[in-house]
């Protein structure tokens, strides 16, 4: 009897998996680090978990959370509208419109959001009042800048213009991802530029626009904490107002972190389903959650012996 592997049946061969010592060591170190961090968080009394739990549903905290959500939705809606206009201007054959859009993106993306926020809040120093005067008619209306540039309105204007610079580039990249042959074919059929953009370009560009837009929305949610500098009653400002009196700084910051994490988690789930909707024309892949439910509630039929 020969011992040559070529004569051994395949079902008798023993497959020895490759030992990945580096992977095992890295996993062990990661687990050890998580245990140490978890122990430090659970046993350190300075975190004040019981105090943080008591403030979790405090009326001031919830009011600040609602204001943060209102700010996020309002600013994101305005930035999408402004960003779409700027993106279309950026793709326009007109050199003037193209240059204006380029300067807009360069300026509002190049300056920090905090500086823009403080500038718009102090706009009355530069422009004391806004008025409209017509020839032979006189002053139609005049309003003092301080009367309408409230902290909330200043935050909406500043962050909307700032975020629109990023949204313009996202939308422009999405539009350019659509092959030019499709727009040329639509033009040959007599469709005008507006109809091509609405019916051909944008529906296909959405699957490239939605993922970065979702990321920008999550980033904007966290960036709204900057409005605390101009005394807008957002989530962080509400927490600061409380721990300025009670000196319970760490527990209140834990409450703020908890609500931000909760909202971001919900937004991430919503982003997943929106991306799945606009990417339904691609090869469909089963999500991990759907796979768990399918395996949990599907019964395999045991083959009967013949």
ChimeraX commands (.cxc) that place a marker at each C-alpha (Angstrom):
marker #1 position 0.00,0.00,0.00 radius 0.5
marker #1 position 1.42,3.38,-1.02 radius 0.5
marker #1 position 1.44,6.47,1.14 radius 0.5
marker #1 position 1.34,8.89,-1.76 radius 0.5
marker #1 position -1.23,11.68,-1.20 radius 0.5
marker #1 position -2.44,11.26,-4.76 radius 0.5
marker #1 position -3.89,7.83,-3.93 radius 0.5
marker #1 position -5.61,8.93,-0.69 radius 0.5
marker #1 position -9.34,9.62,-1.12 radius 0.5
marker #1 position -10.36,13.24,-0.76 radius 0.5
marker #1 position -12.79,12.56,2.09 radius 0.5
marker #1 position -9.90,11.16,4.18 radius 0.5
marker #1 position -7.69,14.22,3.80 radius 0.5
marker #1 position -7.36,16.37,6.95 radius 0.5
marker #1 position -7.59,20.13,6.37 radius 0.5
marker #1 position -5.52,22.04,8.92 radius 0.5
marker #1 position -6.58,25.70,9.20 radius 0.5
marker #1 position -3.88,28.30,9.08 radius 0.5
marker #1 position -3.00,29.60,12.54 radius 0.5
marker #1 position -3.27,33.36,12.72 radius 0.5
marker #1 position -1.39,34.18,15.89 radius 0.5
marker #1 position -1.36,37.91,15.21 radius 0.5
marker #1 position -5.15,37.98,14.91 radius 0.5
marker #1 position -5.55,36.06,18.17 radius 0.5
marker #1 position -3.17,38.36,20.03 radius 0.5
marker #1 position -4.87,41.51,18.66 radius 0.5
marker #1 position -8.30,40.20,19.62 radius 0.5
marker #1 position -7.15,39.34,23.12 radius 0.5
marker #1 position -5.61,42.80,23.59 radius 0.5
marker #1 position -8.78,44.50,22.30 radius 0.5
marker #1 position -10.94,42.49,24.72 radius 0.5
marker #1 position -8.57,43.28,27.59 radius 0.5
marker #1 position -8.66,46.99,26.75 radius 0.5
marker #1 position -12.47,46.97,26.62 radius 0.5
marker #1 position -12.64,45.25,30.00 radius 0.5
marker #1 position -10.28,47.77,31.56 radius 0.5
marker #1 position -12.16,50.73,30.12 radius 0.5
marker #1 position -15.51,49.24,31.16 radius 0.5
marker #1 position -14.25,48.65,34.69 radius 0.5
marker #1 position -12.91,52.20,34.94 radius 0.5
marker #1 position -16.22,53.66,33.75 radius 0.5
marker #1 position -18.30,51.48,36.07 radius 0.5
marker #1 position -16.26,51.81,39.24 radius 0.5
marker #1 position -15.10,55.43,39.12 radius 0.5
marker #1 position -17.52,57.44,41.30 radius 0.5
marker #1 position -16.47,60.69,39.61 radius 0.5
marker #1 position -18.65,59.88,36.60 radius 0.5
marker #1 position -21.79,60.03,38.74 radius 0.5
marker #1 position -23.93,57.63,36.75 radius 0.5
marker #1 position -26.84,57.92,39.15 radius 0.5
marker #1 position -26.77,61.71,38.86 radius 0.5
marker #1 position -26.62,61.46,35.06 radius 0.5
marker #1 position -29.63,59.13,35.09 radius 0.5
marker #1 position -31.59,61.65,37.12 radius 0.5
marker #1 position -30.94,64.41,34.58 radius 0.5
marker #1 position -31.60,62.24,31.53 radius 0.5
marker #1 position -35.23,63.37,31.13 radius 0.5
marker #1 position -34.88,66.76,32.75 radius 0.5
marker #1 position -37.27,69.29,31.10 radius 0.5
marker #1 position -34.41,71.67,30.30 radius 0.5
marker #1 position -32.40,68.86,28.69 radius 0.5
marker #1 position -35.38,67.69,26.62 radius 0.5
marker #1 position -36.13,71.26,25.52 radius 0.5
marker #1 position -32.51,71.67,24.43 radius 0.5
marker #1 position -32.70,68.34,22.58 radius 0.5
marker #1 position -35.81,69.48,20.68 radius 0.5
marker #1 position -34.12,72.77,19.73 radius 0.5
marker #1 position -31.08,70.85,18.51 radius 0.5
marker #1 position -33.26,68.65,16.31 radius 0.5
marker #1 position -35.15,71.67,14.95 radius 0.5
marker #1 position -31.86,73.37,14.14 radius 0.5
marker #1 position -30.53,70.26,12.40 radius 0.5
marker #1 position -33.62,69.71,10.25 radius 0.5
marker #1 position -33.99,73.40,9.32 radius 0.5
marker #1 position -30.33,73.93,8.49 radius 0.5
marker #1 position -30.07,70.70,6.51 radius 0.5
marker #1 position -33.19,71.49,4.46 radius 0.5
marker #1 position -31.93,74.97,3.60 radius 0.5
marker #1 position -28.41,73.74,2.83 radius 0.5
marker #1 position -29.77,71.10,0.42 radius 0.5
marker #1 position -31.81,73.73,-1.44 radius 0.5
marker #1 position -28.94,76.24,-1.57 radius 0.5
marker #1 position -26.39,73.52,-2.34 radius 0.5
marker #1 position -28.49,72.22,-5.25 radius 0.5
marker #1 position -28.67,75.72,-6.75 radius 0.5
marker #1 position -24.93,76.24,-6.32 radius 0.5
marker #1 position -24.17,72.81,-7.80 radius 0.5
marker #1 position -26.27,73.54,-10.90 radius 0.5
marker #1 position -24.53,76.90,-11.25 radius 0.5
marker #1 position -21.17,75.13,-10.89 radius 0.5
marker #1 position -22.07,72.89,-13.84 radius 0.5
marker #1 position -23.52,75.74,-15.89 radius 0.5
marker #1 position -21.83,76.64,-19.20 radius 0.5
marker #1 position -22.02,80.29,-18.11 radius 0.5
marker #1 position -18.62,81.41,-16.87 radius 0.5
marker #1 position -20.15,84.01,-14.58 radius 0.5
marker #1 position -22.43,81.52,-12.83 radius 0.5
marker #1 position -19.61,78.98,-12.67 radius 0.5
marker #1 position -17.24,81.53,-11.15 radius 0.5
marker #1 position -19.83,82.71,-8.61 radius 0.5
marker #1 position -20.48,79.13,-7.48 radius 0.5
marker #1 position -16.75,78.42,-7.28 radius 0.5
marker #1 position -16.14,81.50,-5.11 radius 0.5
marker #1 position -19.08,80.59,-2.88 radius 0.5
marker #1 position -17.77,77.07,-2.28 radius 0.5
marker #1 position -14.22,78.36,-1.77 radius 0.5
marker #1 position -15.28,80.95,0.82 radius 0.5
marker #1 position -17.85,79.06,2.89 radius 0.5
marker #1 position -15.85,75.84,2.97 radius 0.5
marker #1 position -12.59,77.64,3.67 radius 0.5
marker #1 position -13.65,79.65,6.73 radius 0.5
marker #1 position -14.45,77.96,10.06 radius 0.5
marker #1 position -18.10,77.56,10.98 radius 0.5
marker #1 position -17.56,79.21,14.36 radius 0.5
marker #1 position -16.20,82.39,12.74 radius 0.5
marker #1 position -19.19,82.55,10.37 radius 0.5
marker #1 position -21.52,81.99,13.31 radius 0.5
marker #1 position -20.06,84.84,15.34 radius 0.5
marker #1 position -20.00,87.13,12.29 radius 0.5
marker #1 position -23.68,86.70,11.49 radius 0.5
marker #1 position -24.59,87.10,15.16 radius 0.5
marker #1 position -22.76,90.46,15.16 radius 0.5
marker #1 position -24.05,91.55,11.75 radius 0.5
marker #1 position -25.62,94.65,13.28 radius 0.5
marker #1 position -22.13,96.08,13.83 radius 0.5
marker #1 position -21.64,96.19,10.06 radius 0.5
marker #1 position -25.24,96.67,8.90 radius 0.5
marker #1 position -27.36,98.57,11.40 radius 0.5
marker #1 position -30.62,98.33,9.47 radius 0.5
marker #1 position -31.92,96.81,6.25 radius 0.5
marker #1 position -34.22,98.92,4.09 radius 0.5
marker #1 position -35.66,99.00,0.58 radius 0.5
marker #1 position -35.92,102.36,-1.17 radius 0.5
marker #1 position -37.52,102.79,-4.61 radius 0.5
marker #1 position -37.26,105.83,-6.87 radius 0.5
marker #1 position -40.26,108.18,-6.71 radius 0.5
marker #1 position -41.69,105.99,-3.94 radius 0.5
marker #1 position -39.29,106.34,-1.07 radius 0.5
marker #1 position -38.58,103.82,1.65 radius 0.5
marker #1 position -40.80,100.78,1.32 radius 0.5
marker #1 position -39.67,99.12,4.54 radius 0.5
marker #1 position -36.86,99.42,7.02 radius 0.5
marker #1 position -35.97,97.07,9.87 radius 0.5
marker #1 position -33.17,97.13,12.38 radius 0.5
marker #1 position -30.75,94.22,12.09 radius 0.5
marker #1 position -30.93,93.45,15.80 radius 0.5
marker #1 position -34.70,92.95,15.56 radius 0.5
marker #1 position -34.50,89.84,13.36 radius 0.5
marker #1 position -30.93,88.56,13.77 radius 0.5
marker #1 position -31.76,86.65,16.92 radius 0.5
marker #1 position -29.34,83.97,18.13 radius 0.5
marker #1 position -31.51,81.20,16.64 radius 0.5
marker #1 position -31.91,82.94,13.27 radius 0.5
marker #1 position -28.20,83.78,13.17 radius 0.5
marker #1 position -27.35,80.12,13.77 radius 0.5
marker #1 position -29.69,79.01,10.97 radius 0.5
marker #1 position -28.26,81.50,8.46 radius 0.5
marker #1 position -24.61,80.89,9.33 radius 0.5
marker #1 position -24.68,77.11,9.41 radius 0.5
marker #1 position -26.98,76.84,6.37 radius 0.5
marker #1 position -24.59,78.87,4.21 radius 0.5
marker #1 position -21.62,76.95,5.60 radius 0.5
marker #1 position -23.16,73.52,5.06 radius 0.5
marker #1 position -24.42,74.48,1.58 radius 0.5
marker #1 position -20.82,74.72,0.42 radius 0.5
marker #1 position -20.29,71.04,1.22 radius 0.5
marker #1 position -23.67,69.98,-0.12 radius 0.5
marker #1 position -22.97,71.74,-3.42 radius 0.5
marker #1 position -19.89,69.59,-4.00 radius 0.5
marker #1 position -21.75,66.42,-2.98 radius 0.5
marker #1 position -24.62,67.14,-5.37 radius 0.5
marker #1 position -22.25,68.18,-8.17 radius 0.5
marker #1 position -20.30,64.93,-7.82 radius 0.5
marker #1 position -23.57,62.96,-7.86 radius 0.5
marker #1 position -24.76,64.68,-11.02 radius 0.5
marker #1 position -21.44,64.12,-12.77 radius 0.5
marker #1 position -21.56,60.42,-11.86 radius 0.5
marker #1 position -24.39,59.94,-14.37 radius 0.5
marker #1 position -22.96,59.05,-17.81 radius 0.5
marker #1 position -23.16,61.98,-20.22 radius 0.5
marker #1 position -24.48,59.69,-22.94 radius 0.5
marker #1 position -27.84,59.48,-21.16 radius 0.5
marker #1 position -28.29,63.25,-21.07 radius 0.5
marker #1 position -27.26,63.48,-24.71 radius 0.5
marker #1 position -29.78,60.79,-25.64 radius 0.5
marker #1 position -32.51,62.59,-23.69 radius 0.5
marker #1 position -31.61,65.85,-25.41 radius 0.5
marker #1 position -31.87,64.19,-28.79 radius 0.5
marker #1 position -35.43,63.19,-27.89 radius 0.5
marker #1 position -36.36,66.84,-27.39 radius 0.5
marker #1 position -36.19,67.02,-23.58 radius 0.5
marker #1 position -35.07,70.36,-22.21 radius 0.5
marker #1 position -32.36,70.79,-19.56 radius 0.5
marker #1 position -34.82,71.05,-16.67 radius 0.5
marker #1 position -36.68,67.90,-17.68 radius 0.5
marker #1 position -33.42,65.99,-18.17 radius 0.5
marker #1 position -32.25,67.04,-14.72 radius 0.5
marker #1 position -35.55,66.08,-13.05 radius 0.5
marker #1 position -36.30,62.81,-14.85 radius 0.5
marker #1 position -32.94,61.43,-15.94 radius 0.5
marker #1 position -30.03,62.84,-13.98 radius 0.5
marker #1 position -31.27,63.33,-10.41 radius 0.5
marker #1 position -33.01,59.93,-9.95 radius 0.5
marker #1 position -29.76,58.18,-10.89 radius 0.5
marker #1 position -27.54,60.59,-8.98 radius 0.5
marker #1 position -29.46,60.08,-5.73 radius 0.5
marker #1 position -27.74,56.78,-4.91 radius 0.5
marker #1 position -24.41,58.67,-4.98 radius 0.5
marker #1 position -25.77,61.72,-3.16 radius 0.5
marker #1 position -27.62,60.04,-0.28 radius 0.5
marker #1 position -24.67,58.34,1.54 radius 0.5
marker #1 position -22.50,61.48,1.91 radius 0.5
marker #1 position -25.60,63.56,2.63 radius 0.5
marker #1 position -26.44,61.25,5.51 radius 0.5
marker #1 position -22.92,61.61,6.84 radius 0.5
marker #1 position -23.16,65.39,6.53 radius 0.5
marker #1 position -26.45,65.38,8.43 radius 0.5
marker #1 position -24.90,63.43,11.29 radius 0.5
marker #1 position -21.91,65.78,11.27 radius 0.5
marker #1 position -24.25,68.78,11.26 radius 0.5
marker #1 position -26.13,67.42,14.28 radius 0.5
marker #1 position -22.92,67.46,16.27 radius 0.5
marker #1 position -21.79,70.79,14.79 radius 0.5
marker #1 position -24.91,72.50,16.11 radius 0.5
marker #1 position -23.25,72.42,19.52 radius 0.5
marker #1 position -21.31,75.48,18.31 radius 0.5
marker #1 position -24.45,77.60,18.71 radius 0.5
marker #1 position -23.78,77.49,22.44 radius 0.5
marker #1 position -21.27,80.31,21.85 radius 0.5
marker #1 position -24.10,82.68,20.85 radius 0.5
marker #1 position -26.46,81.53,23.65 radius 0.5
marker #1 position -28.85,79.40,21.62 radius 0.5
marker #1 position -30.73,77.07,23.97 radius 0.5
marker #1 position -29.57,73.80,22.44 radius 0.5
marker #1 position -28.72,70.52,24.17 radius 0.5
marker #1 position -25.22,71.52,25.25 radius 0.5
marker #1 position -26.32,74.98,26.38 radius 0.5
marker #1 position -29.05,73.43,28.55 radius 0.5
marker #1 position -26.50,71.13,30.19 radius 0.5
marker #1 position -24.09,74.02,30.76 radius 0.5
marker #1 position -26.83,76.07,32.38 radius 0.5
marker #1 position -27.43,73.26,34.86 radius 0.5
marker #1 position -23.87,72.36,35.78 radius 0.5
marker #1 position -22.96,76.05,36.09 radius 0.5
marker #1 position -25.25,76.02,39.17 radius 0.5
marker #1 position -24.71,72.51,40.50 radius 0.5
marker #1 position -21.05,71.96,39.47 radius 0.5
marker #1 position -21.99,68.44,38.27 radius 0.5
marker #1 position -20.06,68.84,35.05 radius 0.5
marker #1 position -19.20,65.24,34.17 radius 0.5
marker #1 position -22.68,63.75,34.76 radius 0.5
marker #1 position -24.28,66.45,32.61 radius 0.5
marker #1 position -21.75,65.89,29.82 radius 0.5
marker #1 position -22.58,62.19,29.96 radius 0.5
marker #1 position -26.25,63.08,29.50 radius 0.5
marker #1 position -25.40,65.20,26.45 radius 0.5
marker #1 position -23.25,62.41,25.01 radius 0.5
marker #1 position -26.03,59.88,25.57 radius 0.5
marker #1 position -28.62,61.92,23.66 radius 0.5
marker #1 position -26.23,62.64,20.80 radius 0.5
marker #1 position -25.41,58.94,20.52 radius 0.5
marker #1 position -29.10,58.01,20.62 radius 0.5
marker #1 position -30.06,60.46,17.87 radius 0.5
marker #1 position -27.07,59.52,15.72 radius 0.5
marker #1 position -27.98,55.83,16.06 radius 0.5
marker #1 position -31.53,56.50,14.87 radius 0.5
marker #1 position -30.25,58.61,11.99 radius 0.5
marker #1 position -27.81,55.87,10.99 radius 0.5
marker #1 position -30.64,53.33,10.79 radius 0.5
marker #1 position -32.74,55.74,8.73 radius 0.5
marker #1 position -29.78,56.39,6.45 radius 0.5
marker #1 position -29.37,52.66,5.86 radius 0.5
marker #1 position -32.95,52.24,4.67 radius 0.5
marker #1 position -32.79,55.38,2.49 radius 0.5
marker #1 position -29.59,54.14,0.85 radius 0.5
marker #1 position -31.21,50.75,0.34 radius 0.5
marker #1 position -34.20,52.39,-1.34 radius 0.5
marker #1 position -32.15,54.42,-3.82 radius 0.5
marker #1 position -29.72,51.56,-4.41 radius 0.5
marker #1 position -32.39,48.97,-5.11 radius 0.5
marker #1 position -31.29,48.76,-8.78 radius 0.5
marker #1 position -27.91,47.39,-7.73 radius 0.5
marker #1 position -27.21,43.76,-6.88 radius 0.5
marker #1 position -29.30,43.05,-3.82 radius 0.5
marker #1 position -27.42,41.88,-0.78 radius 0.5
marker #1 position -29.06,40.60,2.35 radius 0.5
marker #1 position -28.54,42.80,5.38 radius 0.5
marker #1 position -27.18,41.25,8.58 radius 0.5
marker #1 position -30.46,41.99,10.40 radius 0.5
marker #1 position -32.54,40.33,7.69 radius 0.5
marker #1 position -30.17,37.36,7.74 radius 0.5
marker #1 position -30.63,36.93,11.48 radius 0.5
marker #1 position -34.42,36.94,11.17 radius 0.5
marker #1 position -34.34,34.58,8.21 radius 0.5
marker #1 position -32.15,32.06,9.99 radius 0.5
marker #1 position -34.16,32.38,13.22 radius 0.5
marker #1 position -37.58,31.80,11.69 radius 0.5
marker #1 position -36.77,29.43,8.83 radius 0.5
marker #1 position -36.93,25.73,9.59 radius 0.5
marker #1 position -34.72,23.44,7.61 radius 0.5
marker #1 position -36.25,20.20,6.50 radius 0.5
marker #1 position -34.26,17.21,7.65 radius 0.5
marker #1 position -33.50,14.93,4.69 radius 0.5
marker #1 position -35.22,11.59,4.98 radius 0.5
marker #1 position -33.05,8.48,4.67 radius 0.5
marker #1 position -33.51,6.57,1.48 radius 0.5
marker link #1:1,2 radius 0.2
marker link #1:2,3 radius 0.2
marker link #1:3,4 radius 0.2
marker link #1:4,5 radius 0.2
marker link #1:5,6 radius 0.2
marker link #1:6,7 radius 0.2
marker link #1:7,8 radius 0.2
marker link #1:8,9 radius 0.2
marker link #1:9,10 radius 0.2
marker link #1:10,11 radius 0.2
marker link #1:11,12 radius 0.2
marker link #1:12,13 radius 0.2
marker link #1:13,14 radius 0.2
marker link #1:14,15 radius 0.2
marker link #1:15,16 radius 0.2
marker link #1:16,17 radius 0.2
marker link #1:17,18 radius 0.2
marker link #1:18,19 radius 0.2
marker link #1:19,20 radius 0.2
marker link #1:20,21 radius 0.2
marker link #1:21,22 radius 0.2
marker link #1:22,23 radius 0.2
marker link #1:23,24 radius 0.2
marker link #1:24,25 radius 0.2
marker link #1:25,26 radius 0.2
marker link #1:26,27 radius 0.2
marker link #1:27,28 radius 0.2
marker link #1:28,29 radius 0.2
marker link #1:29,30 radius 0.2
marker link #1:30,31 radius 0.2
marker link #1:31,32 radius 0.2
marker link #1:32,33 radius 0.2
marker link #1:33,34 radius 0.2
marker link #1:34,35 radius 0.2
marker link #1:35,36 radius 0.2
marker link #1:36,37 radius 0.2
marker link #1:37,38 radius 0.2
marker link #1:38,39 radius 0.2
marker link #1:39,40 radius 0.2
marker link #1:40,41 radius 0.2
marker link #1:41,42 radius 0.2
marker link #1:42,43 radius 0.2
marker link #1:43,44 radius 0.2
marker link #1:44,45 radius 0.2
marker link #1:45,46 radius 0.2
marker link #1:46,47 radius 0.2
marker link #1:47,48 radius 0.2
marker link #1:48,49 radius 0.2
marker link #1:49,50 radius 0.2
marker link #1:50,51 radius 0.2
marker link #1:51,52 radius 0.2
marker link #1:52,53 radius 0.2
marker link #1:53,54 radius 0.2
marker link #1:54,55 radius 0.2
marker link #1:55,56 radius 0.2
marker link #1:56,57 radius 0.2
marker link #1:57,58 radius 0.2
marker link #1:58,59 radius 0.2
marker link #1:59,60 radius 0.2
marker link #1:60,61 radius 0.2
marker link #1:61,62 radius 0.2
marker link #1:62,63 radius 0.2
marker link #1:63,64 radius 0.2
marker link #1:64,65 radius 0.2
marker link #1:65,66 radius 0.2
marker link #1:66,67 radius 0.2
marker link #1:67,68 radius 0.2
marker link #1:68,69 radius 0.2
marker link #1:69,70 radius 0.2
marker link #1:70,71 radius 0.2
marker link #1:71,72 radius 0.2
marker link #1:72,73 radius 0.2
marker link #1:73,74 radius 0.2
marker link #1:74,75 radius 0.2
marker link #1:75,76 radius 0.2
marker link #1:76,77 radius 0.2
marker link #1:77,78 radius 0.2
marker link #1:78,79 radius 0.2
marker link #1:79,80 radius 0.2
marker link #1:80,81 radius 0.2
marker link #1:81,82 radius 0.2
marker link #1:82,83 radius 0.2
marker link #1:83,84 radius 0.2
marker link #1:84,85 radius 0.2
marker link #1:85,86 radius 0.2
marker link #1:86,87 radius 0.2
marker link #1:87,88 radius 0.2
marker link #1:88,89 radius 0.2
marker link #1:89,90 radius 0.2
marker link #1:90,91 radius 0.2
marker link #1:91,92 radius 0.2
marker link #1:92,93 radius 0.2
marker link #1:93,94 radius 0.2
marker link #1:94,95 radius 0.2
marker link #1:95,96 radius 0.2
marker link #1:96,97 radius 0.2
marker link #1:97,98 radius 0.2
marker link #1:98,99 radius 0.2
marker link #1:99,100 radius 0.2
marker link #1:100,101 radius 0.2
marker link #1:101,102 radius 0.2
marker link #1:102,103 radius 0.2
marker link #1:103,104 radius 0.2
marker link #1:104,105 radius 0.2
marker link #1:105,106 radius 0.2
marker link #1:106,107 radius 0.2
marker link #1:107,108 radius 0.2
marker link #1:108,109 radius 0.2
marker link #1:109,110 radius 0.2
marker link #1:110,111 radius 0.2
marker link #1:111,112 radius 0.2
marker link #1:112,113 radius 0.2
marker link #1:113,114 radius 0.2
marker link #1:114,115 radius 0.2
marker link #1:115,116 radius 0.2
marker link #1:116,117 radius 0.2
marker link #1:117,118 radius 0.2
marker link #1:118,119 radius 0.2
marker link #1:119,120 radius 0.2
marker link #1:120,121 radius 0.2
marker link #1:121,122 radius 0.2
marker link #1:122,123 radius 0.2
marker link #1:123,124 radius 0.2
marker link #1:124,125 radius 0.2
marker link #1:125,126 radius 0.2
marker link #1:126,127 radius 0.2
marker link #1:127,128 radius 0.2
marker link #1:128,129 radius 0.2
marker link #1:129,130 radius 0.2
marker link #1:130,131 radius 0.2
marker link #1:131,132 radius 0.2
marker link #1:132,133 radius 0.2
marker link #1:133,134 radius 0.2
marker link #1:134,135 radius 0.2
marker link #1:135,136 radius 0.2
marker link #1:136,137 radius 0.2
marker link #1:137,138 radius 0.2
marker link #1:138,139 radius 0.2
marker link #1:139,140 radius 0.2
marker link #1:140,141 radius 0.2
marker link #1:141,142 radius 0.2
marker link #1:142,143 radius 0.2
marker link #1:143,144 radius 0.2
marker link #1:144,145 radius 0.2
marker link #1:145,146 radius 0.2
marker link #1:146,147 radius 0.2
marker link #1:147,148 radius 0.2
marker link #1:148,149 radius 0.2
marker link #1:149,150 radius 0.2
marker link #1:150,151 radius 0.2
marker link #1:151,152 radius 0.2
marker link #1:152,153 radius 0.2
marker link #1:153,154 radius 0.2
marker link #1:154,155 radius 0.2
marker link #1:155,156 radius 0.2
marker link #1:156,157 radius 0.2
marker link #1:157,158 radius 0.2
marker link #1:158,159 radius 0.2
marker link #1:159,160 radius 0.2
marker link #1:160,161 radius 0.2
marker link #1:161,162 radius 0.2
marker link #1:162,163 radius 0.2
marker link #1:163,164 radius 0.2
marker link #1:164,165 radius 0.2
marker link #1:165,166 radius 0.2
marker link #1:166,167 radius 0.2
marker link #1:167,168 radius 0.2
marker link #1:168,169 radius 0.2
marker link #1:169,170 radius 0.2
marker link #1:170,171 radius 0.2
marker link #1:171,172 radius 0.2
marker link #1:172,173 radius 0.2
marker link #1:173,174 radius 0.2
marker link #1:174,175 radius 0.2
marker link #1:175,176 radius 0.2
marker link #1:176,177 radius 0.2
marker link #1:177,178 radius 0.2
marker link #1:178,179 radius 0.2
marker link #1:179,180 radius 0.2
marker link #1:180,181 radius 0.2
marker link #1:181,182 radius 0.2
marker link #1:182,183 radius 0.2
marker link #1:183,184 radius 0.2
marker link #1:184,185 radius 0.2
marker link #1:185,186 radius 0.2
marker link #1:186,187 radius 0.2
marker link #1:187,188 radius 0.2
marker link #1:188,189 radius 0.2
marker link #1:189,190 radius 0.2
marker link #1:190,191 radius 0.2
marker link #1:191,192 radius 0.2
marker link #1:192,193 radius 0.2
marker link #1:193,194 radius 0.2
marker link #1:194,195 radius 0.2
marker link #1:195,196 radius 0.2
marker link #1:196,197 radius 0.2
marker link #1:197,198 radius 0.2
marker link #1:198,199 radius 0.2
marker link #1:199,200 radius 0.2
marker link #1:200,201 radius 0.2
marker link #1:201,202 radius 0.2
marker link #1:202,203 radius 0.2
marker link #1:203,204 radius 0.2
marker link #1:204,205 radius 0.2
marker link #1:205,206 radius 0.2
marker link #1:206,207 radius 0.2
marker link #1:207,208 radius 0.2
marker link #1:208,209 radius 0.2
marker link #1:209,210 radius 0.2
marker link #1:210,211 radius 0.2
marker link #1:211,212 radius 0.2
marker link #1:212,213 radius 0.2
marker link #1:213,214 radius 0.2
marker link #1:214,215 radius 0.2
marker link #1:215,216 radius 0.2
marker link #1:216,217 radius 0.2
marker link #1:217,218 radius 0.2
marker link #1:218,219 radius 0.2
marker link #1:219,220 radius 0.2
marker link #1:220,221 radius 0.2
marker link #1:221,222 radius 0.2
marker link #1:222,223 radius 0.2
marker link #1:223,224 radius 0.2
marker link #1:224,225 radius 0.2
marker link #1:225,226 radius 0.2
marker link #1:226,227 radius 0.2
marker link #1:227,228 radius 0.2
marker link #1:228,229 radius 0.2
marker link #1:229,230 radius 0.2
marker link #1:230,231 radius 0.2
marker link #1:231,232 radius 0.2
marker link #1:232,233 radius 0.2
marker link #1:233,234 radius 0.2
marker link #1:234,235 radius 0.2
marker link #1:235,236 radius 0.2
marker link #1:236,237 radius 0.2
marker link #1:237,238 radius 0.2
marker link #1:238,239 radius 0.2
marker link #1:239,240 radius 0.2
marker link #1:240,241 radius 0.2
marker link #1:241,242 radius 0.2
marker link #1:242,243 radius 0.2
marker link #1:243,244 radius 0.2
marker link #1:244,245 radius 0.2
marker link #1:245,246 radius 0.2
marker link #1:246,247 radius 0.2
marker link #1:247,248 radius 0.2
marker link #1:248,249 radius 0.2
marker link #1:249,250 radius 0.2
marker link #1:250,251 radius 0.2
marker link #1:251,252 radius 0.2
marker link #1:252,253 radius 0.2
marker link #1:253,254 radius 0.2
marker link #1:254,255 radius 0.2
marker link #1:255,256 radius 0.2
marker link #1:256,257 radius 0.2
marker link #1:257,258 radius 0.2
marker link #1:258,259 radius 0.2
marker link #1:259,260 radius 0.2
marker link #1:260,261 radius 0.2
marker link #1:261,262 radius 0.2
marker link #1:262,263 radius 0.2
marker link #1:263,264 radius 0.2
marker link #1:264,265 radius 0.2
marker link #1:265,266 radius 0.2
marker link #1:266,267 radius 0.2
marker link #1:267,268 radius 0.2
marker link #1:268,269 radius 0.2
marker link #1:269,270 radius 0.2
marker link #1:270,271 radius 0.2
marker link #1:271,272 radius 0.2
marker link #1:272,273 radius 0.2
marker link #1:273,274 radius 0.2
marker link #1:274,275 radius 0.2
marker link #1:275,276 radius 0.2
marker link #1:276,277 radius 0.2
marker link #1:277,278 radius 0.2
marker link #1:278,279 radius 0.2
marker link #1:279,280 radius 0.2
marker link #1:280,281 radius 0.2
marker link #1:281,282 radius 0.2
marker link #1:282,283 radius 0.2
marker link #1:283,284 radius 0.2
marker link #1:284,285 radius 0.2
marker link #1:285,286 radius 0.2
marker link #1:286,287 radius 0.2
marker link #1:287,288 radius 0.2
marker link #1:288,289 radius 0.2
marker link #1:289,290 radius 0.2
marker link #1:290,291 radius 0.2
marker link #1:291,292 radius 0.2
marker link #1:292,293 radius 0.2
marker link #1:293,294 radius 0.2
marker link #1:294,295 radius 0.2
marker link #1:295,296 radius 0.2
marker link #1:296,297 radius 0.2
marker link #1:297,298 radius 0.2
marker link #1:298,299 radius 0.2
marker link #1:299,300 radius 0.2
marker link #1:300,301 radius 0.2
marker link #1:301,302 radius 0.2
marker link #1:302,303 radius 0.2
marker link #1:303,304 radius 0.2
marker link #1:304,305 radius 0.2
marker link #1:305,306 radius 0.2
view
